[in-house]
Amino acid sequence: MLSCLLIAPGLAGGVRTLGIETGAGVHEFEVELAETANERAKGLMFRRVLGDDQGMLFDFGAEQGVSMWMRNTYISLDMLFAGADGVIHRIAARTEPFSEKAIDAGAPTRYVLELRAGTARRLAIAPGDRMLVAAE
C-alpha cells in the first residue's frame, strides 16, 4: 500500500494523471483540476464526451461537508468522495444527468473525483480504496 499521495504533472491547462489504488492495483486517469470556486461551480457542465480514463478532480482545500448536483451535465457520472488522506468513503454511481437533486458526500470530504458512469464498477473501485492525490 502506498503511503504517500501523488499526482503526476500533466500536459497543460490543469490536467494531471491521478491514480486510484485498489486491491487489483493502481488505475490511472487523466483528470482536469477544479480548484477555484468558479471551476468547481462549472465542473463538467455542458460536456457531451468523457473518455473511459478521463475525469475531473474537485479539490476543496480542506475536509468539509460537500454536496454535488448534475445541473446542465449531459454525461452520467460516478462520483467518488474522499477525505484529505485520499481514502474513498462514498461512491455515487451512475448519477442522473440534468438532475438538481443533491448528492451528499455523507462525511467530511476534501476530494471529489468525477468519472464516466460505470467506471467504478468496471474497475472494482470501492470505498476504502485510495486516490493518489498530490501531497501539500
C-alpha positions as CSV (number, residue, x, y, z in Angstrom):
1,M,0.0,0.0,0.0
2,L,1.4,3.4,-1.0
3,S,1.5,5.8,1.9
4,C,2.3,9.0,0.0
5,L,-0.2,10.7,-2.1
6,L,0.9,11.6,-5.7
7,I,-0.3,13.4,-8.8
8,A,2.0,13.4,-11.8
9,P,2.4,16.7,-13.8
10,G,0.2,16.8,-16.8
11,L,0.4,18.3,-20.2
12,A,-1.2,21.7,-19.8
13,G,-4.3,23.5,-18.6
14,G,-4.7,21.9,-15.2
15,V,-4.6,18.3,-16.5
16,R,-2.9,15.7,-14.3
17,T,-2.5,12.0,-14.0
18,L,-4.3,10.6,-11.0
19,G,-4.1,7.0,-9.7
20,I,-6.6,5.0,-7.7
21,E,-5.1,2.2,-5.7
22,T,-7.4,-0.8,-5.5
23,G,-6.9,-4.4,-4.5
24,A,-6.2,-5.1,-8.1
25,G,-3.5,-2.4,-8.5
26,V,-3.4,1.2,-9.5
27,H,-5.7,2.5,-12.2
28,E,-4.6,5.8,-13.8
29,F,-6.8,8.6,-15.1
30,E,-6.2,11.9,-16.9
31,V,-8.1,14.5,-14.8
32,E,-8.8,18.1,-15.1
33,L,-8.5,20.0,-11.8
34,A,-11.3,22.1,-10.4
35,E,-9.6,24.1,-7.6
36,T,-11.3,27.5,-7.7
37,A,-14.9,28.3,-6.8
38,N,-15.7,29.1,-10.4
39,E,-14.1,25.8,-11.7
40,R,-15.9,23.8,-9.1
41,A,-19.2,25.5,-9.9
42,K,-18.9,24.7,-13.6
43,G,-17.4,21.2,-13.2
44,L,-18.3,19.0,-16.2
45,M,-21.4,21.0,-17.2
46,F,-22.2,21.2,-20.9
47,R,-19.7,18.4,-21.8
48,R,-21.0,15.7,-24.1
49,V,-18.0,13.4,-24.1
50,L,-15.8,12.0,-21.4
51,G,-13.3,9.2,-22.1
52,D,-13.0,6.0,-20.2
53,D,-9.9,7.1,-18.4
54,Q,-10.7,10.8,-18.1
55,G,-12.3,12.8,-15.3
56,M,-12.4,15.9,-13.1
57,L,-10.9,16.2,-9.7
58,F,-12.5,18.7,-7.3
59,D,-10.2,19.9,-4.5
60,F,-11.9,21.8,-1.8
61,G,-8.6,22.5,0.0
62,A,-9.7,21.0,3.3
63,E,-12.2,18.5,4.5
64,Q,-15.7,19.9,4.7
65,G,-19.4,19.0,4.0
66,V,-19.8,18.6,0.3
67,S,-22.9,18.2,-1.9
68,M,-22.8,17.9,-5.7
69,W,-25.5,18.0,-8.4
70,M,-25.9,17.3,-12.1
71,R,-27.4,20.6,-13.3
72,N,-26.5,21.1,-17.0
73,T,-24.5,17.9,-17.1
74,Y,-25.2,15.7,-20.1
75,I,-23.0,12.7,-19.0
76,S,-23.9,10.3,-16.3
77,L,-21.1,10.1,-13.8
78,D,-19.6,8.1,-11.0
79,M,-18.7,10.5,-8.1
80,L,-16.0,9.3,-5.7
81,F,-15.8,11.2,-2.4
82,A,-12.6,11.1,-0.4
83,G,-11.1,12.7,2.7
84,A,-7.8,14.6,2.9
85,D,-5.9,11.3,3.0
86,G,-7.4,10.3,-0.4
87,V,-9.4,7.3,1.0
88,I,-12.7,7.0,-0.8
89,H,-15.6,6.9,1.7
90,R,-18.5,7.0,-0.8
91,I,-19.3,6.4,-4.4
92,A,-22.4,7.8,-6.0
93,A,-22.7,5.6,-9.1
94,R,-24.4,6.4,-12.4
95,T,-25.7,9.8,-11.4
96,E,-28.7,11.2,-13.3
97,P,-27.9,13.8,-16.0
98,F,-29.5,17.2,-15.5
99,S,-30.8,16.3,-12.0
100,E,-30.7,19.1,-9.4
101,K,-31.1,16.6,-6.6
102,A,-28.3,17.0,-4.1
103,I,-25.7,14.2,-4.0
104,D,-24.3,14.4,-0.5
105,A,-20.8,13.2,0.4
106,G,-22.0,11.7,3.7
107,A,-18.8,12.5,5.5
108,P,-16.2,15.3,5.6
109,T,-14.7,15.4,2.1
110,R,-11.7,17.1,0.5
111,Y,-11.7,15.5,-2.9
112,V,-14.5,14.5,-5.4
113,L,-13.5,12.6,-8.5
114,E,-16.0,12.5,-11.3
115,L,-15.6,9.7,-13.8
116,R,-17.7,8.3,-16.6
117,A,-20.6,6.3,-15.3
118,G,-19.8,2.7,-14.8
119,T,-16.1,3.2,-14.3
120,A,-16.1,2.4,-10.6
121,R,-17.9,-0.9,-11.2
122,R,-15.8,-1.8,-14.3
123,L,-12.5,-1.3,-12.3
124,A,-13.9,-2.6,-9.0
125,I,-13.2,0.7,-7.3
126,A,-14.8,0.6,-3.8
127,P,-14.9,2.6,-0.5
128,G,-11.6,2.1,1.2
129,D,-9.6,2.4,-2.0
130,R,-7.3,5.4,-2.2
131,M,-7.0,8.3,-4.6
132,L,-3.3,9.1,-5.2
133,V,-3.5,12.8,-5.0
134,A,-0.8,15.4,-4.7
135,A,0.5,15.9,-1.1
136,E,0.9,19.5,0.0
